[in-house]
Amino acid sequence: MGTEHSKNERRRSMFFLRKGPKLPAWEDALLSGKEPKSLLKRGLRYVSLSLIMKGMTSTPDFLWGLPEVQKLNLSCNQLVVIPPSLGKLDRLVVLNLGGNCLKCLPKEIGLLRNLKVLFANMNCLTEVPAELSLCRKLEVLSLSHNCISQLPLSFTDLTSLRKLNLSNNRFVHIPLCIFGLRSLDFLHLGSNRLENIAESVQYLVNLQIFIVENNNIRTLPRSLCFITALELLNVDYNAIQTLPDDLYLLRRLPRIAWNPMDKGLHIAHNPLSRPLPEVIEGGLDVLFNYLREKKEHN
């Protein structure tokens, strides 16, 4: 009986030795004895791979051997670093890195020349690599909920960028490079530390949605009134006392808006000087008529 037990033990140990080094628990769970390519999903438009909420603390090595992936979701993990190997995935069109613990992005991100959408929100980023400006096809970029206070000047090269979310960061001024992004139709800078909006904002001629709520802005520049494509202007929770007389030029603003999702002028929770609070209660048309008449009398 003892001899048989010893034989069984030897067989069991040999079996584990043949298996080789054990994979990390999360990587073992991902593969479960399968080929890495079996994780890919081939849709009508993109070859995608989703590794969302897998408890990953580092990226799996097999990932960099999948150059055909075009849509990659690594969000809601515990990633601290994205290695330079990211540059190997040069067919990527959509990359989601949101909800991790990243302190920086690798400069090799500039090798992703087909990238159109990048989510790097809800991380610990303090800066953005200048190489990101090499992704000339980029159309959507979210860097919200980080610790960023400036952007590289080379960002003006992102001429295809249409939607930019920089909310919940540490910007004191709107970076100059943003005013060169003429294709922008959505710009979110809410919950920063902005003290003003530069007159150069007028160059964002295609801007339809502009959100700067919850900052320290005291006045709105007259040049803002020349962005006639604006359909939503949110300046709630600032320190604004007066409004520019030419605000009535923003004819695409449909109403005084109170619901955050509504288009229109959001102007609540500002120390507006009288009679502006009472005028605003009458609606947008009443406000615009007041400002027009005020301008004619000046």
Secondary structure by P-SEA (a helix, b strand, c coil): caaaaaaaaaaaaaaaaaacccccaaaaaaccccccccccccccccccccccccccccccccccccccccbbbbcccccccccccccccccccbbbbcccccccccccccccccccbbbbcccccccccccccccccccbbbbcccccccccccccccccccbbbbcccccccccccccccccccbbbbcccccccccccccccccccbbbbcccccccccccccccccccbbbbcccccccccccccccccccccccccccccccccccccccaaaaaaaacaaaaaaaaaaaaaac
